[in-house]
Amino acid sequence: MEGDAGPALCYPPAGLGGLWASPPPSAALGALLGGTRAAALSLLDAPLSTGELAALLGVAPATASHHLTTLRDNGLVVGVRQGRVVRYTRTVLGDQLVG
């Protein structure tokens, strides 16, 4: 075969996986809300369902639902139904805490 250079080993570019990731929550926000709730609030810069948030946090959907309920009851997130799914996003107050 013409131009065949033989076997090659390829590596993905370092750091590319985290390029679009949200920054980790601040230590102060973690101390105020708890680490998992602070992480959940930080991830909600785009609307996410309970299942999507649970997968990103590495927790059970029931645990993510409990944290979302607490955040919602305190005015930090709001849920909007889209068909069969409720997607949560931060409120202005939630943005101010994360910012």
N, C-alpha and C positions, 0 to 999 in steps of 0.2 A: 504494500500500500504506500503510495507516494505521500511524503510529508508526515509520516507517522513517526513521532519522536519516542514512542514507547510509553511505558507506564509513568504516571505522574501522581504526586501526592499534593493535594490542595488543602489549604487551611482557610477558614473564614477570617476576614479582617478582625483584628482585636477591637473590642469596644462597640462594634456595630449593633449587637443585640440590645444594648441599653440606650441607644441613641434617642429613641422616642419615649423612653420611660419617664414617668413622673419622678421628680426628685423625692428622696425619702422625707418623711415628716420631720419637723424640727424636734429637738429633745424637749423643748418647752411645751409643744403641742401634745407630745406623747405623755408628758407628766400631767397635763391637764385632763386629757380624754382617755388615756390608756393607749398602749402601743397599737393594738389592733384597730381601735376606733380612729386613731389619728391616721393610720395607714389607709383605712377605708375612705375617710374624708379626703385625703390627698389624692386618691385614685379617681375620685368622682369629678374630675374636670371635664369629662365627657360622660354622657348618660350611660349607665350600666344597669343590667338586671341583677337581681339577687344572686343568681347562679354564676353570672360572669364575674361579679365581685368576689364571690366565694372562691372561684378558681384562681383569681389573681392573688388573693390573700392566702390561699392554701388552707382554707377552713371549710367546714361543712356548711351547706346552704342554710341550715337552721341557725347556725352561729352568725353568719353574715346577716340573716334576717333580723336577728336580735339586735345586732349593732346598728343596722339601718333604722330600726324602730326607735331606738334610743336617740340617734342623731336626728331623725325626723321629729320626734316629740320635743326636741330642744331647738327646733328651727334652723338646723344646720344643713339639712337636705330636704328635697321635695321629690315625690314620686309622681310620674305621669304615665298613665296607662296607654300602651300602644298595642292594641289587639289583646292577646292573652298575656302579655308581659307588662310589668311595671318597671320602668326605667327611672333610676334615681340620679339626681345631679345636685350639686351644691347650691345653696341659696347665697344671697349676697353676704349674709353673716358668715356662712361657711367659707366663702371665698376670702373674707377678711381674716379669719382665723388661720387659714392655710397660707395666705399671702405674707 
